[in-house]
Amino acid sequence: MPTATKRPVRTKPSLHRLSAEVARLRARVEDLEDLRDLNAAVARNAGKPGTPWAQARKELKLA
């Protein structure tokens, strides 16, 4: 006797759910673009000396 599998009930997507999903995907794409930019900057600066913390702090007026 075959077992019956229940299919999940699909509800019609609401505008609110679609909007939330688009916002979530947009944020994810922005995060991935930021990561791509960071990786490119790291590759561009490979082998170059870094900025000493004291100098960076002074330039950024942190202390």
Order of alpha helices (4+ residues) and beta strands (2+ residues): alpha-alpha
